[in-house]
């Protein structure tokens, strides 16, 4: 494409769109829409969640940032020789999306769409001109859902910080309160700081807002960085205020004040206060800025001439790089359409309903535990089993829990390292270890071995991720093998297994662990029926 990639005559009319350059561009765009459809579907699913409900606004805001930068790019008629790096970026996006498709991880396809966007800009404008649009491309990151493992770890951290600060504020207001993990005990009422109230609901849109704020800010680079980074502490602080207000309302007026419209309204009030604080921070930095400017002068909000930039599409000309991009997208779509059906994630297994009541000398005590609807929804398992095992003469019982997922690519690697602190348990000690030698096995059997405590109560925990016979202790490694298995076989099934036992005051840690090892030796033989 001997495309100028720039506007020689802003008043260009619609007839300018009737060019072969636009034709090849549209072929590439339509091909990308079909090839990256899985990623777009993942975005739509993520945007239906409260934490990512701001997502549809991000492409619009990124487009406005792009048009703003495009307005500042002068006309450059004639051929360009630096378009082929953009084709390389396009091929990289196709490879990344292909991995996501083969692994059945649609989020990875969504990430690849941003790489493709960067590539098409480099093809259209050339490397030297196209790189100046990086702020608008990078902003698209804010529309993406975080990987599940990262999301839950971040969510748990924010929950803990918000809970601590919120309780401190309640205590400062003379409200009797006790914090147990992420459960705020007001005596007559217990408030659970759920994921929706962890601060992420505000953090993602405020991060996006602070990014645009920093881009438009005319101050020094370090001040731009401060404005961008400050979104996190501001959000966590105001979420703590939200928790404190919720506790105060529950203590003084009753729990009914926390439901319905009040809860929704409270959230938007906190969001707007975060924005006001961000503007306040910018105003404070302007006071120490050598260039004396008002806040309105410090923000580049000029929009004149942006709409006219759309007509610059009419100046596209067919270049070898643009044609190659269009053909690459057509070939990618054709290759995926011709790919034979792969093995489904559904495989034959026994349901946990048939799990044996007796494991060696251990037998089930009472009926299986049924999780509450909220916990079951958060867990998202296709099948699970939660039972208490007893043995005559044993100093304490052993809890067995396992959750099975037919498709872990939509979540499923939920580590107890995340959920236990939220339930009020503190992890006093945690290590990853291979217990294969103790079980007399030749293959690795990696588990997490932890001691958790709540007050003076202590428990020992074993847990691991079970994927196609692998025993994996690290949740990020479980995600990696999930992708590898998806690419190689199409299978994305797997499970979490957890064993727990109370450490009695009069016994040693080794004695408690001996119970877990005894049950582990019995469980290991029957699990393949339920976790293939």
Residue pairs with C-beta under 8 A, 6 or more apart in sequence:
1 21
1 24
1 25
1 83
1 123
1 124
1 316
1 317
1 318
1 319
1 320
1 321
1 322
1 323
2 78
2 79
2 80
2 317
2 318
2 319
3 21
3 80
3 124
3 125
3 315
3 316
3 317
3 319
3 322
4 75
4 76
4 77
4 78
4 312
4 315
4 317
5 73
5 76
5 80
5 124
5 125
5 126
5 129
5 130
5 312
5 315
5 316
6 70
6 73
6 74
6 75
6 76
6 125
6 129
6 312
6 315
7 70
7 75
7 308
7 309
7 311
7 312
7 315
8 75
8 77
8 315
10 305
10 308
10 309
10 311
11 308
11 311
12 311
12 312
12 314
12 315
13 311
13 314
14 314
15 314
16 311
16 313
16 314
16 315
17 313
17 314
19 314
19 315
19 316
19 317
19 318
20 317
20 318
21 315
21 316
21 317
21 318
21 319
21 322
22 313
22 314
22 316
23 318
24 316
24 318
24 322
24 323
24 325
24 326
25 120
25 124
25 313
25 316
25 322
25 326
27 326
27 329
27 330
28 120
28 322
28 325
28 326
28 329
29 120
30 329
31 326
31 329
31 330
31 332
31 333
32 113
32 116
32 120
32 329
33 40
34 333
35 94
35 97
35 329
35 332
35 333
35 336
36 97
36 109
36 110
36 112
36 113
36 116
38 97
38 100
38 101
38 106
38 109
39 97
39 100
39 106
39 107
39 108
39 109
39 110
39 111
39 112
39 113
40 110
40 113
41 106
42 106
42 107
42 109
42 110
42 145
43 55
43 110
43 143
43 144
43 145
46 52
46 55
46 107
46 144
46 145
47 53
47 55
47 56
47 143
49 145
50 196
50 201
51 195
51 196
51 200
51 201
51 204
52 143
52 145
52 204
54 142
54 204
54 205
54 208
55 143
56 143
57 205
57 208
58 139
58 140
58 142
58 143
58 208
59 140
59 143
61 139
61 208
61 212
62 136
62 137
62 139
62 140
63 136
64 306
65 135
65 136
65 139
65 212
65 215
66 133
66 136
67 306
67 307
67 309
67 310
68 300
68 303
68 306
69 132
69 133
69 135
69 136
70 133
70 309
70 312
71 305
71 306
71 309
73 125
73 129
73 132
76 129
79 319
80 125
80 126
80 129
80 319
81 126
82 126
82 127
82 128
83 122
83 123
83 124
83 126
83 127
83 319
83 321
83 322
84 321
85 122
85 127
86 119
86 120
86 121
86 122
86 123
86 124
86 126
86 127
86 130
86 321
86 325
87 119
87 123
87 321
87 324
87 325
87 328
88 119
89 115
89 116
89 118
89 119
89 122
90 116
90 119
90 120
90 123
90 325
90 328
90 329
91 328
92 115
92 119
93 112
93 113
93 115
93 116
93 119
94 112
94 116
94 328
94 329
94 332
96 108
96 109
96 111
96 112
96 115
97 108
97 109
97 112
97 113
97 116
98 332
98 336
99 105
99 108
99 483
99 487
100 106
100 107
100 108
100 109
100 110
100 111
100 112
101 109
101 336
102 342
102 486
102 487
102 490
103 409
103 482
103 483
103 484
103 485
103 486
103 487
103 492
104 345
104 407
104 409
104 486
104 490
104 492
105 409
105 482
105 483
105 486
105 492
106 409
107 144
107 145
107 147
108 483
110 144
110 145
111 144
114 137
114 140
114 141
114 144
117 137
117 140
118 134
118 137
119 325
120 325
121 130
121 133
121 137
122 130
122 131
123 130
123 319
123 321
123 322
123 325
124 130
124 316
124 322
125 133
135 215
138 211
139 208
139 211
139 212
139 215
142 204
142 207
142 208
142 211
145 151
146 154
147 479
148 411
148 412
148 413
148 414
148 479
149 413
149 415
149 475
149 476
149 479
151 200
152 414
152 415
152 418
153 418
154 200
155 195
155 198
155 200
155 418
156 198
156 418
156 421
156 422
158 198
158 199
158 200
158 203
158 236
158 239
159 182
159 193
159 195
159 198
159 199
159 422
160 182
160 421
161 236
161 240
162 193
162 197
162 198
162 199
162 236
162 239
162 240
162 243
163 179
163 181
163 182
163 184
163 193
163 243
164 179
164 240
165 236
165 237
165 240
165 243
165 244
166 184
166 193
166 239
166 240
166 241
166 242
166 243
166 244
166 247
167 177
167 178
167 179
167 184
167 243
167 247
169 240
169 241
169 243
169 244
170 177
170 184
170 244
170 247
170 248
170 251
171 177
173 244
173 248
175 186
175 247
175 248
175 251
176 186
176 187
176 251
177 184
177 185
177 186
177 247
178 184
178 185
179 185
180 424
180 454
181 421
181 422
181 423
181 424
181 425
181 426
181 454
182 192
182 193
182 421
182 422
182 423
182 424
183 190
183 191
183 192
183 193
183 423
183 424
184 190
184 191
184 192
184 193
184 243
184 247
186 247
186 250
186 251
189 250
189 251
189 255
191 243
191 246
191 247
191 250
191 258
193 243
193 422
194 374
195 378
197 239
197 242
197 243
197 246
198 239
199 235
199 236
199 239
201 267
202 235
202 238
202 239
202 267
202 270
202 271
202 274
203 231
203 232
203 235
203 236
205 271
206 231
206 234
206 235
206 271
206 274
206 275
206 278
207 228
207 231
207 232
209 231
209 275
209 278
210 227
210 228
210 230
210 231
210 278
211 228
213 227
213 228
213 278
213 282
213 299
214 224
214 225
214 227
214 228
215 224
216 299
216 300
216 301
217 223
217 224
217 227
217 282
217 298
217 299
217 300
218 293
218 297
218 298
218 299
218 300
219 282
219 285
219 286
219 289
219 291
219 298
220 289
223 282
223 285
223 289
226 281
226 285
227 278
227 281
227 282
227 285
230 278
230 281
231 274
231 278
234 274
234 277
234 278
234 281
235 274
238 270
238 273
238 274
238 277
239 270
241 270
242 266
242 267
242 270
245 266
246 258
246 266
249 257
249 258
249 262
250 257
250 258
279 295
282 295
282 298
283 295
286 293
286 294
286 295
286 298
289 298
316 322
342 489
342 490
343 489
343 490
343 491
344 490
345 406
345 407
345 490
345 491
345 492
345 493
346 406
346 493
347 491
347 493
347 532
348 532
349 404
349 529
349 530
349 531
349 532
350 529
350 530
351 383
351 530
352 383
352 384
352 385
352 402
352 404
352 530
355 385
355 387
355 526
355 530
356 526
357 363
357 364
358 364
359 389
359 519
359 522
359 523
359 526
360 518
360 521
360 522
361 391
361 392
362 389
362 390
362 391
362 398
362 518
362 519
362 522
363 389
363 390
363 391
364 387
364 388
364 389
365 387
365 388
365 389
365 390
365 397
366 388
368 385
368 386
368 387
369 386
369 387
369 388
371 379
371 384
371 386
376 384
378 414
379 403
379 414
380 405
380 410
380 411
380 412
380 414
381 403
381 404
381 405
381 412
382 404
382 405
382 406
383 403
383 404
383 530
384 401
384 402
384 403
384 404
385 400
385 401
385 402
385 530
386 399
386 400
386 401
387 399
387 400
387 401
388 397
388 398
388 399
388 400
389 397
389 398
389 399
389 400
389 519
390 397
394 515
395 504
395 507
395 511
395 512
395 515
396 501
396 502
396 503
396 504
396 512
396 515
397 501
397 502
398 499
398 500
398 501
398 515
398 516
398 519
399 498
399 499
399 500
399 501
400 498
400 499
400 519
400 523
401 496
401 497
401 498
401 499
401 500
402 495
402 496
402 497
402 498
402 527
402 530
402 531
403 412
403 414
403 495
403 496
404 493
404 494
404 495
404 530
404 531
405 411
405 412
405 493
405 494
405 495
406 492
406 493
407 492
407 493
408 467
408 482
408 492
408 493
408 494
409 482
409 486
409 492
412 494
412 496
413 465
413 475
413 478
413 479
413 482
413 494
413 496
414 496
415 463
415 475
415 496
416 448
416 450
416 461
416 463
416 496
416 498
417 427
417 430
417 448
417 450
417 475
420 427
420 452
420 461
421 427
424 454
425 452
425 453
425 454
425 459
426 452
426 453
426 454
427 450
427 451
427 452
428 450
428 451
428 452
428 453
428 458
429 450
429 451
430 448
430 449
430 450
430 451
431 448
431 449
431 450
432 446
432 447
432 448
432 449
432 473
432 474
433 446
433 447
433 449
433 473
434 444
434 445
434 446
434 447
435 445
435 446
435 447
435 517
435 520
436 442
436 443
436 444
436 445
438 517
439 445
439 517
439 520
439 521
439 524
444 470
444 471
445 464
445 471
445 524
446 464
446 471
446 472
446 473
446 474
447 462
447 463
447 464
447 471
447 473
448 461
448 462
448 463
448 464
448 473
449 460
449 461
449 462
449 513
450 460
450 461
450 463
451 458
451 459
451 460
451 461
451 503
451 509
452 458
452 459
452 461
453 459
456 505
457 502
458 502
458 503
459 500
459 501
459 502
459 503
460 500
460 501
460 503
460 509
460 512
460 513
460 516
461 498
461 499
461 500
462 498
462 499
462 500
462 516
462 520
463 496
463 497
463 498
463 499
464 471
464 472
464 473
464 496
464 497
465 471
465 472
465 473
465 475
465 478
465 494
465 495
465 496
465 497
466 472
466 494
466 495
466 496
466 497
466 527
466 531
467 478
467 481
467 482
467 485
467 493
467 494
467 495
468 481
468 485
468 491
468 493
468 494
468 532
469 528
470 481
472 478
472 481
478 494
482 492
482 494
485 491
485 492
486 492
493 532
494 531
495 530
495 531
497 523
497 527
497 531
499 516
499 519
499 520
499 523
500 516
501 512
501 515
501 516
502 512
503 509
503 512
504 512
